[in-house]
Amino acid sequence: MATALLILFLAGAKAATGHSQPVVLDHGPARLVILPQSGSLVLTDLRTGVSWECGSVDRPWASVTLAETGGRSDLPLDRCEVVPEPEGLRLRFQIGSRQGPAGFDLRITRLPDGPGFAFRWQADPALPVARLRLFEELRLGQSGEAAAAFVPVRMGLRVPAEGSQPFHARFETYGYEGCHMAMLGTARLGSAALWTWTNPDVTVELQRRLQAGPTNHPGARLTAAFDLGPAAREIRWIPVGRGDHVQIAKAYQNLARNAGWWVPWSQKLRGHPDRTRYLGAANVKLWSLLDRRMDETSTRELAVHVNWTFDQAARVAEHLRHDLHLDRVLFGIGGWIHRGYDNQHPDILPPAPECGGEAAFRDACRRILKLGYLLSPHDNYQDMYRDAPSWDERWLNKNADGSPTKGGVWAGGQAWIVCSRMALELAARPQNLPAVRNLSGANAYFIDTTFAAGLYECHDPQHPLTREDDLRWKQALSDYARNLFGSFGSEDGREWAVPHADFFEGLAGVGGHPLHNRDLLTRLNAEPVPLFELVYRECIQIYGKYGYDPARAADYVLHHLLLGRPLHYHNLPPGLYWEEDLYERAEPSIAAIQSTGPRAFSIRYAWKIEQPPKRNWRVFVHFCDEQGRILFQNDHDPEPPTRQWTPGAREVGPFNVTIPEGLNGPFSIRIGWYDPATGRRAQLQGPADPERRIRAGRLILRDHHARWEPEPETASANGPDPALFLRADHGWAEGLHPWDRFLKNTQELLGPLNLLTADQPMTEHAFLTPDHQVQRVRFGSDPRRACTVVVNRSTNDFPWLTSAFGPTVLPPGGFVVESDRFIAFHARTWNDITYHQAPFFTLRSLDDRPLTRSRRVRVFHGWGDPSIRIGRTTVRIPREAVVDPQTGRCTQTL
Ligand SMILES: [Zn+2]
């Protein structure tokens, strides 16, 4: 429709009063047509012929809201005078406000540095403009047009036009889970466009409507609109040509460079060699050394708990370095401050006496730094508590009515928001950051919430702030801390913080999910796409935040693998968790099952004992459904008791068991040990489920006859095993604490990948299957250094041809990382070996030569079959080894 109209009218505009003729403005391949009679505007990319149209007779494409005494009024901007200007057009509106008619100008100008237009407004100063709404009902596309919006919420979202649910959502610029970059991407029929602005006072509105369509396939239509607050004067539209979110992000990257926000590592490392430690570093944070909960008024203490003393905190770091051999770690400590986590800010010193006090804190910091780690104490200058010795309302941000701005209710009670201008003053007091720096010698610092919370306005006449001022003062606080400690990070992350920080904590995910608002993906039928990564990858280290269950985190790990980012480990168990004496080097299996009657069988258990058990355990045997729910049991006290068991093989039984009526199986058999006195379970060897039960195959009942069969290798019907990265069967971390297995496996995968690619751009992100469950990303444009990652999150095997190691098959949860110096895979076949148990291996060149020519290849084996073919030799590597591919010589290093 729109295309047909375009042919009828000539480019260039004629002046007209109350005109009704279409007006056309061209700028290279960008075309704009205003159709006054239908209240609409059409933007077309002439390279693709695809248009985005907005507005209608009922709701014109632009409207203004006035805040007048007596209430707000929305006025459509429908009748105007069009004045041609050298750079474009000026639309002059006469607005009838209560004070009488006033002028309102909307200028549409050609962008100076490429195709596209800027829309900029200006009003008679007497006109009380509260809001300008532009591109009303912007038609982003409908079902069948491969149409989508790309919203920069955290890493980014793809919101397709398709979907069976209508929704209405608003994304405030730099708000919490709003737009983390000042842009919106749109794609339709293979054509991409970018909408962008510079002032944070812009909110994007997205809406999906369902419309009648062929039976049970209702059509869906996606629309957008933009609300500009009084401080936001401009929005730009830039057609990108053929493409999708990758091209949109690259177009935006050019603008980010011009804005001074795109500051790459190469620049940040100049004069700060310590910052290279962020590349490839795991984020391990002892969330809270001292937990202390106050009532809401901060007057009564409700609970106090020490999770780690300062000495224990240092011992955790030493354990990571010496036992797990993790050499790159950003080690964070929270709750080290005087009255514990989220308490009595901004008065943080001396360090918590409950954790050992100042001398112990100083010693712990020294020991952590000695490991070569980044040490990042956690602090906060946005929240103030009433029981803080420095409490004074003069520091606080003020609302329009002059009252102090309330924050959340946290461990220390009701928090009050500090004005960001005053926050810098507080942080720079001698007893704050300068004293912490002297005491800790820390080489990193973390100030909570600075990059996470939305922007505030402050109405205190002593220190007023606009939202833009708030942004600048937060940047100033970051710069101050960063200069003092050498590097700096804060929560979540925003593009305006990129030049002022070295790490973001929370942008990559929240507690095991891509977003904090877990319903958003479902409600919008959206999926994560790495928009922020495509723009800013080579500028900053990015992590997720908050704790999660490692036994359910496989998909979260794969999400990080596709981002090429290391994980955050924020909920390690308290104390010296790995020293719990619940680890027993014993593995159960089924020796025999024999049918003894209808629904009855006898069962014998086999035990492989590597070390004598540390106590007398009772054995539990659960016969479960596929979800692990107990249906019946065969718990028993073994004879002799386990303390008397010696290394070697042992059989226990037989026991007679009856299958309850009504249950027909198959039954999953899960075995473990527990202490009847405490109920605590031992950590045994073998394929464990999250409840410390070893999976020992299945009991099948057929024609009243019971028999045993092995466990299917993975629960492929349900997608990847959620506990995949806890596996260590026949691998490096076998027998270790579950958190240590998870830490080791994930960091061996994600650390080297990040180290190799952190300073390279993400150049590709593609969906390889129609359900988008198999994805590929590529880092780097130089083919010699580029790195490709393929991840299979689907429920099916995925065949893939590697570039140098032949065809492979990725199981659900399988992956391949290929680059010239680092390789990782979890696959059923590799380099002409077909595996019975798909292993996880990584290979890294240690002599800085490509793996194909390297003479020293370090091999890490995580789990599964320990055989690998390197060069032409096949070697067996249970844990790790250095291999010379040319001679096949293999030095097992562990
Ligand atoms: Zn203020």
Residues whose N, C-alpha, C, O or C-beta is under 5 A from the ligand:
A	BS01	ZN	L396 N397 C419 C458 D460 H463 P464 L465
